[in-house]
Amino acid sequence: MEDIANDENKIPQAEDVPFIRSFRTGTTVFANSLEIKGIGEAGTIAATPVIANAAADALLR
């Protein structure tokens, strides 16, 4: 039986996760008087930091 307790197959630990910078973005809403958005927009706003982190990671390598 192959030894699975080696460095290639280890369970990721907290120190294995790279540092991720996060930014808070705001979007003004003029569609209604309360200036609130529905839950559907949350998925599209989260794409911005993902793309920014991917670009930063690619440029730093």
N, C-alpha and C positions, 0 to 999 in steps of 0.2 A: 504494500500500500504506500502510495506517495505521501510524503510528509507535507501536510497543508499548513503547518505553522511556520511559514517562512515569510520574508519581507514582501514577496509578490502577492500573497493572498491574505494579508492582514486586514483586520477590520479597521476602517478609517477612524481616527481619533480626532479630538478637537484641534490638536496642533497640526493636523494634516489639511485642514480647511484653510484656503487662502483668505487673506484680508479682503473684505469687500467694502468699498466706500459706498455709502448711500446718500442720496440727496432727496430732499423733500421738494416736490413740485406742486404748484397750484394752478388751477385752471378756473378762470372766471366763467360763470354761467349766466347768460342773459335770457335763457329760455323761459324762466319763470320768476315770479316775484320773490321767492324764497332763496334763490340762487343755489339750489341744491341739484345734485345729479342722482340718477339711478345707479344701482349696483353694477349695471352692465359696463360702465366705463372703466371700472377698476382694472380690468384685464389689459386694456390698451395703454393705460398710464404706466403700468409696471414694466412695459417693454422698453421704455427709455433707459432706465438704469442698467438693464441687461445688455443693451447694445453698447452703452458707454463703457461698461466694465469689460466687455469683449474687445472693444477697440483698444482700451488702455492695456489690457493683457497682451494683445498682439503687438503693440508698439514697444512694450517694455522687454520683449524677448529678443 
